[in-house]
Amino acid sequence: MIRNTTGEYEKNKRVGANGFYFYTFTPRPLMSGDFFAVDAELSALLVSAHRELGILQGIMSHLPDRDIIYKLLVTIECYYSRQIDYSDASFSTILKALK
């Protein structure tokens, strides 16, 4: 038996005279029941991630110009998103065009 972990499809009433049914999808809540089992490995990963985020936040508070870092991060994310459909420009070409 395959367990559906993403949600449930519900069959609804007939639509029109043709007797067709339509289905609605209800996603499963992320934090319900046994979807995520918090064990020793996951706890260690959460502690490590929280520590690293704290270090980054501390470093960012001492930077003289945070806006340029934010713009660079947004540019990198846009570049990665564009790579999904296109492969025409390198990241260095994009940075040179932004000057």
Secondary structure, 3 states (H helix, E strand, C coil): CCCCCCEEEEEEEEECCCCEEEEEEEECCCCCCCCCCCCHHHHHHHHHHHHHHHHHHHHHHCCCCHHHHHHHHHHHHHHHHHHHHCCCCCHHHHHHHCC
